[in-house]
């Protein structure tokens, strides 16, 4: 029996090695807990930078595990909640409205920010508190599925996300 350590970084490297095989899996999921940083979030030290360091190490492990297959990969991050613009009284930014996602991998060929940036002034924030969400992140997920698997956006929108009119953002990410 194969024995792989159960930490996220080791699992990411193993997943990359398996995905690099000719008939290997086409996707994997690594869950990173403890981003719900209510307090002592910190900019250089604290809960949030530690978690971001872990995400960096996971992406590096995927890169190492995938080897040459990195060139045909997409790493897509997801989160279930956004962040507030300003820190709360205990130095956290938990449970906001808008959020951000990170894409990496060989199929991501340019560094960019895909957004309709609303600004950070109070009148540009959701409820004068949170970053305004401007893109349905399911559109980003759809674009990544379209690119990686060659599936049609309309089919992904209808049959994966049950949203036939889901906006297509493929060209913003991949052209």
Secondary structure, DSSP 8 states (H G I E B T S, - for coil): ------SHHHHHHHHHHHHHSTT--S------------S---SSSSHHHHHHHHHHHHHHHHHHHHGGGGGG--EE---S-B-BSS--TTS---SBS-----EESTT--S----S----SSGGGSBTTTB----S-HHHHHHHHHHHHH---HHHHHHHTSS-TT----HHHHH-
